[in-house]
Amino acid sequence: MTRGFLGLDRRGWPGTIAVAALIALIAVGLPMLNALISPQRALPPGTVVDVGRATTFTAADGWSEDVERTSPLEGRAVLTRGALSYLTEARPSTRSLEDEYARFADDIRHSAGAQLFNGATTFTTESGLTGISGSYASPTGDGVFAVFRSGDTAVRVLAKGPSDAMATYLGDVERMIQTLRIGTTT
């Protein structure tokens, strides 16, 4: 048997080098490739976004879908525009619309110092869906939220971001909320 460097057999080195190169590719190359691929997908004007649970809305022009956080199978769609995010979640519920609003407001109230600053406002979307909305401020920015219910589905909408971004895109947020549909609302 021929011994090489440090008493190792030279015939095993090509395989060892190939395995080491593969490990280096996985450990270094794939994370670098992943960093180059954006998780955002620009949406064409008028795109109808499928949230899941037969819930849809129309994206405002200039928004992008966060493909890593969006999952119709989980009843979630996330859009972004600059530092502003727009989250829509659809899930099963047997609570009343008012109870859903109170629970969502409590969730927001308990998160990172958010302060609710306006009361609940009831409104109707373009499709005739009744919702309740509110807004809040926190040390990290502002937010607008709304809750809807139809059949056994409750939908939560939360737009949040820095105050200047919220002020700039509040019209977009309101338009997207107005286009929300659950099931067969017309």
TORKOL-4160 file (C-alpha; in steps of 0.2 Angstrom, whole numbers, padded with zeros to 4 digits, m for minus):
186
<pt num="1" X="0000" Y="0000" Z="0000"/>
<pt num="2" X="0007" Y="0017" Z="m0005"/>
<pt num="3" X="0006" Y="0030" Z="0009"/>
<pt num="4" X="0005" Y="0049" Z="0004"/>
<pt num="5" X="0004" Y="0065" Z="0014"/>
<pt num="6" X="0001" Y="0061" Z="0033"/>
<pt num="7" X="0000" Y="0043" Z="0030"/>
<pt num="8" X="m0016" Y="0044" Z="0019"/>
<pt num="9" X="m0019" Y="0034" Z="0004"/>
<pt num="10" X="m0017" Y="0045" Z="m0012"/>
<pt num="11" X="m0030" Y="0035" Z="m0022"/>
<pt num="12" X="m0044" Y="0042" Z="m0010"/>
<pt num="13" X="m0040" Y="0060" Z="m0013"/>
<pt num="14" X="m0050" Y="0064" Z="m0029"/>
<pt num="15" X="m0066" Y="0058" Z="m0021"/>
<pt num="16" X="m0062" Y="0068" Z="m0005"/>
<pt num="17" X="m0059" Y="0084" Z="m0015"/>
<pt num="18" X="m0075" Y="0081" Z="m0025"/>
<pt num="19" X="m0085" Y="0080" Z="m0008"/>
<pt num="20" X="m0076" Y="0095" Z="m0001"/>
<pt num="21" X="m0080" Y="0105" Z="m0016"/>
<pt num="22" X="m0099" Y="0100" Z="m0016"/>
<pt num="23" X="m0100" Y="0105" Z="0003"/>
<pt num="24" X="m0092" Y="0122" Z="m0001"/>
<pt num="25" X="m0104" Y="0124" Z="m0015"/>
<pt num="26" X="m0119" Y="0120" Z="m0003"/>
<pt num="27" X="m0112" Y="0130" Z="0011"/>
<pt num="28" X="m0106" Y="0146" Z="0002"/>
<pt num="29" X="m0113" Y="0146" Z="m0016"/>
<pt num="30" X="m0132" Y="0143" Z="m0013"/>
<pt num="31" X="m0133" Y="0156" Z="0001"/>
<pt num="32" X="m0125" Y="0168" Z="m0011"/>
<pt num="33" X="m0137" Y="0164" Z="m0025"/>
<pt num="34" X="m0152" Y="0165" Z="m0014"/>
<pt num="35" X="m0146" Y="0183" Z="m0009"/>
<pt num="36" X="m0146" Y="0188" Z="m0027"/>
<pt num="37" X="m0164" Y="0182" Z="m0030"/>
<pt num="38" X="m0177" Y="0195" Z="m0024"/>
<pt num="39" X="m0192" Y="0189" Z="m0014"/>
<pt num="40" X="m0202" Y="0202" Z="m0022"/>
<pt num="41" X="m0212" Y="0199" Z="m0038"/>
<pt num="42" X="m0219" Y="0215" Z="m0046"/>
<pt num="43" X="m0237" Y="0214" Z="m0050"/>
<pt num="44" X="m0244" Y="0221" Z="m0066"/>
<pt num="45" X="m0258" Y="0234" Z="m0064"/>
<pt num="46" X="m0275" Y="0227" Z="m0060"/>
<pt num="47" X="m0268" Y="0210" Z="m0053"/>
<pt num="48" X="m0281" Y="0200" Z="m0043"/>
<pt num="49" X="m0272" Y="0193" Z="m0028"/>
<pt num="50" X="m0278" Y="0176" Z="m0022"/>
<pt num="51" X="m0277" Y="0176" Z="m0003"/>
<pt num="52" X="m0285" Y="0159" Z="m0001"/>
<pt num="53" X="m0302" Y="0153" Z="0007"/>
<pt num="54" X="m0310" Y="0161" Z="m0009"/>
<pt num="55" X="m0304" Y="0178" Z="m0004"/>
<pt num="56" X="m0296" Y="0190" Z="m0017"/>
<pt num="57" X="m0292" Y="0208" Z="m0019"/>
<pt num="58" X="m0285" Y="0219" Z="m0033"/>
<pt num="59" X="m0267" Y="0226" Z="m0030"/>
<pt num="60" X="m0264" Y="0244" Z="m0033"/>
<pt num="61" X="m0252" Y="0249" Z="m0046"/>
<pt num="62" X="m0234" Y="0249" Z="m0041"/>
<pt num="63" X="m0235" Y="0235" Z="m0027"/>
<pt num="64" X="m0225" Y="0219" Z="m0027"/>
<pt num="65" X="m0229" Y="0202" Z="m0020"/>
<pt num="66" X="m0218" Y="0195" Z="m0006"/>
<pt num="67" X="m0217" Y="0177" Z="m0013"/>
<pt num="68" X="m0209" Y="0170" Z="0002"/>
<pt num="69" X="m0223" Y="0176" Z="0014"/>
<pt num="70" X="m0238" Y="0174" Z="0002"/>
<pt num="71" X="m0247" Y="0157" Z="0003"/>
<pt num="72" X="m0265" Y="0154" Z="m0003"/>
<pt num="73" X="m0264" Y="0137" Z="0005"/>
<pt num="74" X="m0261" Y="0146" Z="0022"/>
<pt num="75" X="m0274" Y="0160" Z="0018"/>
<pt num="76" X="m0261" Y="0174" Z="0017"/>
<pt num="77" X="m0255" Y="0187" Z="0004"/>
<pt num="78" X="m0242" Y="0200" Z="0008"/>
<pt num="79" X="m0238" Y="0215" Z="m0004"/>
<pt num="80" X="m0225" Y="0228" Z="m0002"/>
<pt num="81" X="m0221" Y="0245" Z="m0008"/>
<pt num="82" X="m0205" Y="0252" Z="m0002"/>
<pt num="83" X="m0205" Y="0251" Z="0017"/>
<pt num="84" X="m0224" Y="0248" Z="0018"/>
<pt num="85" X="m0232" Y="0231" Z="0020"/>
<pt num="86" X="m0250" Y="0225" Z="0016"/>
<pt num="87" X="m0255" Y="0209" Z="0024"/>
<pt num="88" X="m0271" Y="0200" Z="0021"/>
<pt num="89" X="m0276" Y="0184" Z="0030"/>
<pt num="90" X="m0291" Y="0173" Z="0028"/>
<pt num="91" X="m0295" Y="0160" Z="0041"/>
<pt num="92" X="m0310" Y="0150" Z="0048"/>
<pt num="93" X="m0320" Y="0158" Z="0061"/>
<pt num="94" X="m0337" Y="0157" Z="0070"/>
<pt num="95" X="m0335" Y="0174" Z="0079"/>
<pt num="96" X="m0345" Y="0189" Z="0075"/>
<pt num="97" X="m0337" Y="0203" Z="0065"/>
<pt num="98" X="m0337" Y="0214" Z="0081"/>
<pt num="99" X="m0328" Y="0200" Z="0090"/>
<pt num="100" X="m0315" Y="0198" Z="0076"/>
<pt num="101" X="m0312" Y="0217" Z="0076"/>
<pt num="102" X="m0310" Y="0217" Z="0095"/>
<pt num="103" X="m0298" Y="0202" Z="0095"/>
<pt num="104" X="m0287" Y="0210" Z="0081"/>
<pt num="105" X="m0287" Y="0227" Z="0089"/>
<pt num="106" X="m0281" Y="0218" Z="0105"/>
<pt num="107" X="m0267" Y="0209" Z="0096"/>
<pt num="108" X="m0261" Y="0225" Z="0089"/>
<pt num="109" X="m0262" Y="0234" Z="0105"/>
<pt num="110" X="m0251" Y="0221" Z="0113"/>
<pt num="111" X="m0238" Y="0221" Z="0100"/>
<pt num="112" X="m0222" Y="0232" Z="0102"/>
<pt num="113" X="m0230" Y="0247" Z="0110"/>
<pt num="114" X="m0244" Y="0251" Z="0097"/>
<pt num="115" X="m0257" Y="0263" Z="0102"/>
<pt num="116" X="m0274" Y="0263" Z="0095"/>
<pt num="117" X="m0279" Y="0281" Z="0091"/>
<pt num="118" X="m0296" Y="0280" Z="0082"/>
<pt num="119" X="m0312" Y="0270" Z="0085"/>
<pt num="120" X="m0319" Y="0257" Z="0075"/>
<pt num="121" X="m0327" Y="0263" Z="0058"/>
<pt num="122" X="m0340" Y="0252" Z="0049"/>
<pt num="123" X="m0340" Y="0253" Z="0030"/>
<pt num="124" X="m0345" Y="0243" Z="0015"/>
<pt num="125" X="m0333" Y="0237" Z="0001"/>
<pt num="126" X="m0337" Y="0239" Z="m0018"/>
<pt num="127" X="m0343" Y="0221" Z="m0017"/>
<pt num="128" X="m0355" Y="0224" Z="m0003"/>
<pt num="129" X="m0345" Y="0216" Z="0010"/>
<pt num="130" X="m0346" Y="0225" Z="0028"/>
<pt num="131" X="m0330" Y="0228" Z="0037"/>
<pt num="132" X="m0324" Y="0237" Z="0052"/>
<pt num="133" X="m0308" Y="0247" Z="0051"/>
<pt num="134" X="m0296" Y="0256" Z="0063"/>
<pt num="135" X="m0279" Y="0264" Z="0063"/>
<pt num="136" X="m0264" Y="0265" Z="0075"/>
<pt num="137" X="m0248" Y="0273" Z="0079"/>
<pt num="138" X="m0233" Y="0265" Z="0086"/>
<pt num="139" X="m0215" Y="0270" Z="0090"/>
<pt num="140" X="m0209" Y="0261" Z="0073"/>
<pt num="141" X="m0223" Y="0268" Z="0062"/>
<pt num="142" X="m0242" Y="0269" Z="0058"/>
<pt num="143" X="m0254" Y="0256" Z="0053"/>
<pt num="144" X="m0272" Y="0254" Z="0046"/>
<pt num="145" X="m0281" Y="0238" Z="0049"/>
<pt num="146" X="m0298" Y="0230" Z="0044"/>
<pt num="147" X="m0308" Y="0215" Z="0048"/>
<pt num="148" X="m0322" Y="0206" Z="0037"/>
<pt num="149" X="m0332" Y="0191" Z="0039"/>
<pt num="150" X="m0343" Y="0181" Z="0027"/>
<pt num="151" X="m0349" Y="0163" Z="0030"/>
<pt num="152" X="m0336" Y="0154" Z="0040"/>
<pt num="153" X="m0322" Y="0165" Z="0034"/>
<pt num="154" X="m0314" Y="0180" Z="0043"/>
<pt num="155" X="m0302" Y="0191" Z="0034"/>
<pt num="156" X="m0289" Y="0202" Z="0043"/>
<pt num="157" X="m0280" Y="0216" Z="0033"/>
<pt num="158" X="m0265" Y="0225" Z="0040"/>
<pt num="159" X="m0255" Y="0239" Z="0032"/>
<pt num="160" X="m0241" Y="0246" Z="0042"/>
<pt num="161" X="m0224" Y="0255" Z="0039"/>
<pt num="162" X="m0216" Y="0271" Z="0043"/>
<pt num="163" X="m0227" Y="0286" Z="0045"/>
<pt num="164" X="m0221" Y="0295" Z="0028"/>
<pt num="165" X="m0224" Y="0279" Z="0018"/>
<pt num="166" X="m0241" Y="0276" Z="0026"/>
<pt num="167" X="m0246" Y="0294" Z="0022"/>
<pt num="168" X="m0239" Y="0292" Z="0004"/>
<pt num="169" X="m0248" Y="0276" Z="0000"/>
<pt num="170" X="m0264" Y="0277" Z="0011"/>
<pt num="171" X="m0275" Y="0279" Z="m0005"/>
<pt num="172" X="m0268" Y="0263" Z="m0012"/>
<pt num="173" X="m0271" Y="0254" Z="0004"/>
<pt num="174" X="m0289" Y="0260" Z="0005"/>
<pt num="175" X="m0292" Y="0256" Z="m0013"/>
<pt num="176" X="m0286" Y="0238" Z="m0010"/>
<pt num="177" X="m0297" Y="0236" Z="0005"/>
<pt num="178" X="m0312" Y="0242" Z="m0006"/>
<pt num="179" X="m0309" Y="0228" Z="m0018"/>
<pt num="180" X="m0309" Y="0214" Z="m0006"/>
<pt num="181" X="m0320" Y="0199" Z="m0010"/>
<pt num="182" X="m0324" Y="0184" Z="0000"/>
<pt num="183" X="m0333" Y="0169" Z="m0009"/>
<pt num="184" X="m0347" Y="0175" Z="m0019"/>
<pt num="185" X="m0349" Y="0193" Z="m0014"/>
<pt num="186" X="m0353" Y="0203" Z="m0030"/>
